[in-house]
Amino acid sequence: MKFTENVRGALDGLNANRRRSFLSMLGIVIGIAAVVIIISITQGSQKSISERIEALGTNLINVRPGRRGGARGMRAQTLTDLFTVADGERILKRASAVKRVVPVVNRRLLLQYRDKNAEIQINGVTPEYQDVFNFWVEEGKFISDQDLKSLRTVIVLGQEVATDLFGDGNPVGQSIMVNGPSTRYKFRVIGVMESKGQVMFSHFDEQAFVPLTTAQKRLLQTKHVDSFSIQAKSKETASEATEQIDAILYQKFQDDTKYRIFSQEELLSTMGSVMQTFSIMLVGIAGISLLVGGIGIMNTMLVSVTERTREIGTRMAVGAKRSDILLQFLWESMVLCLVGGVIGIVIGWIGSTIIASIAGWTTIVSFPAIALALGFATVVGLFFGIYPANKASKLDPVEALRYE
Amino acid sequence: MVIFERSRKHNMIKAIDIKKTYRVGKVEIAALQAVSLEIKEGEFVSITGSSGSGKSTLMHIIGCLDRPTSGKFFLDDEEVGELKDDALAEIRNKKIGFVFQQFNLLSRSTALRNVELPLIYGEVNRRERIDRARVALERVEMAHRLHHRPNELSGGERQRIAIARALVTNPSLILADEPTGNLDSKTGQAILDLFQKLHQQGHTLIVVTHERYVSGYAQRIIRLRDGLIERDEKTNRP
């Protein structure tokens, strides 16, 4: 029999008992809707997480000293070795895939303005910091080369720090006190950064920035830097840059536990695989509801085969082959599941849109998700249709015609 | 001349010593024991007998719904006793038109669709199917009920549609099992008149019935008893 006849026959069969068809379809509808919603949420959050990671900066690579477990009552972890500015310069000079290197020192220090104070993270950075992190000054100006060279006591505040200390007033041009571990300096505020919010684990608006040299020599009295923030030339060369940096640092330290390289790329793929594991788990749960729905379909189909025994007999009498009967019932269960699947997709789509607007999550209903859902529905229909369809096709025509 | 004509016609059905036994638990029941039979093309035959006489079993074998346990059975000169299920289905489709006591129509489908059914299984294309179904419905005077469903029709009308379904493939043989059993006598008469008309048009008809007035329409009455042919007689019907 032709395809259209099969589908038409199946629809006729389902039409014959609309309420029952609909009820047995419900399990599939719910299962598919759940699959679509789950996939759309996980894909949406995956996208928003990667967007946030990418907002951290462009083609960013972070290099930090290695850590070693503490011993004999010392702090639990100590840094293995320390970097100097010269290491950063060497990287910039020798790693061809590297565009910019920003040495960073950071420490939590106390800021004071009149009667207000705030203990925040102070970063000693170079002017290129802005480019590397894609994080720009909003008011006033950022640290300049001249500031760096002259060890000027100038400071750029993060948005929230500015609000905390100055309220609605304009901080630019004001003086604040910065308390180092053993010194105290008066700094002039030269700028306020734009708001960037929290990106992964660092809150950019709750930080302040001073020239690297000022931080090293005046505030902290150190020759070392805490980390390098390095920008690769392009996305494509990011992993190459990582390898080059690794080679350069290994040459110096002769020990790969003495430094750690974190690339944005790596972070992205880690997050990606975490999300994937998560979504597979959730889809698995939705799959269980599909399984239950499928069993419902099988039950309905079995009842239907029994009820329609005489019809099956009649069809056989007028020339239906066993394969025609088998296909008829298989199509019926498949159409049942497919119609349920389509309804489920529509409900899932609407549901994920509602979730997106209520919870404020990003949800993406993608083509692969829909294809997957429909595929699932078809497989369920086939799998759970085989037994009833086979039962129907094995009926003896004489017995079937006699059935009351 | 007429006799000469008839003798020239070949055997539509030829049964040689067919037996059919069923197993019920450990007991074997012989529904048919050694039945031999010839029915020629164009004949109108009635098979009668009380219940349990084996007439249904014989009908199932003649209708290729079942195979004899032993013996040879030829339909249209083809031995069908040994054929596989699919081949039997094809023979039922092409050569036999069934009419049942309960009409056995698809209740949710229109008259037209019901009549199309055998053609669907016969892989006839849609256009031709509809044309042929219309013609068959016209032949049973149901052209005005093409798009009605069985539950909108009277018993007689339903049986006419069932007959149209049997006619639509232009079968060699029309096999009716108690065709008037679910009809009042007046409607039953009308259906039998229709059979009479089909017979005059040259169709081969076999009607299985236990009602005397029904068999009265046939040219030949075969009477079964306990799985054997008790009597095989010609009537004076044309």
Contacts between the chains, C-beta under 8 A, distances in Angstrom:
chain1	res1	chain2	res2	distance
A	1	B	120	6.3
A	1	B	121	6.8
A	1	B	123	7.3
A	2	B	123	7.8
A	5	B	120	5.5
A	12	B	106	7.7
A	12	B	108	6.0
A	12	B	109	6.3
A	15	B	108	6.4
A	16	B	107	7.6
A	16	B	108	4.5
A	310	B	102	7.5
A	310	B	104	6.4
A	311	B	104	7.7
A	311	B	106	6.3
A	313	B	104	7.5
A	314	B	100	7.5
A	314	B	104	4.1
A	314	B	105	8.0
A	314	B	106	7.5
A	315	B	117	7.2
A	315	B	121	7.5
A	316	B	65	7.6
A	316	B	89	6.7
A	316	B	92	7.6
A	317	B	63	7.2
A	317	B	65	6.4
A	317	B	92	6.1
A	317	B	98	4.8
A	317	B	100	8.0
A	317	B	104	7.6
A	318	B	92	6.9
A	318	B	93	6.5
A	318	B	98	6.8
A	318	B	117	5.5
A	318	B	118	4.2
A	318	B	121	6.4
A	318	B	165	6.8
A	319	B	89	5.5
A	319	B	90	6.7
A	319	B	92	5.1
A	319	B	93	2.4
A	319	B	94	7.4
A	319	B	118	5.4
A	319	B	121	4.0
A	319	B	122	6.2
A	319	B	169	7.7
A	320	B	89	6.4
A	320	B	121	5.1
A	321	B	85	7.3
A	321	B	86	4.9
A	321	B	89	4.5
A	321	B	90	7.5
A	321	B	121	7.4
A	322	B	85	5.8
A	322	B	86	7.0
A	322	B	89	7.5
A	323	B	86	7.6
A	324	B	89	8.0
A	324	B	121	6.1
A	397	B	65	4.7
A	397	B	66	7.7
A	398	B	60	5.1
A	398	B	65	5.2
A	398	B	66	5.2
A	401	B	65	7.3
A	401	B	100	7.2
A	401	B	104	7.3
